[in-house]
Amino acid sequence: MSTEAPVPQSTEATRRAGPDVSAYVAVENSPEFAKLRHAFRGWVFPMTIGFFAWYALYVILSAYARDFMGTKLFGNINVALVLGLLQFASTFIIAWLYARHADRKIDPLADELRARVESGGGVAR
């Protein structure tokens, strides 16, 4: 009894299942895929760094600037509460901005690449 899976032969069923692995390798090495990666990374990495810096600022202020964070703005509302709520707001705003960015820049590139691979046309070189 062997634990190795049999190597599938090229049949009509495997052709209907999807493109062959070489099509995906060709896409990965294409300039279009590099453009897609650049569009994704060019937005996500700076936004992630910015959000972590904003979060770290909140944590550092909470730990080392207690007097400032305890400053009452009105009633029982202090700076710490406002900045904490702004953390939630910024999370939702970033998610909304990313969805907009993806709809405009990333999804059209990804759809074009997917259509080429699925049609068997490969990628333009």
Number of C-alpha atoms within 10 A of each C-alpha: 3 5 5 6 6 7 6 7 8 9 9 8 9 12 10 9 9 13 15 14 9 10 17 16 10 16 21 15 12 16 14 18 17 13 14 18 15 13 16 17 12 11 14 15 11 11 14 12 11 12 16 12 12 15 16 12 13 18 14 12 16 18 10 10 12 13 12 13 18 15 13 14 12 8 6 9 12 15 18 21 15 12 18 14 11 13 16 10 11 14 12 12 12 15 11 12 13 17 13 12 16 17 12 11 13 19 15 13 19 17 11 13 23 16 14 16 19 15 11 13 11 19 21 11 9
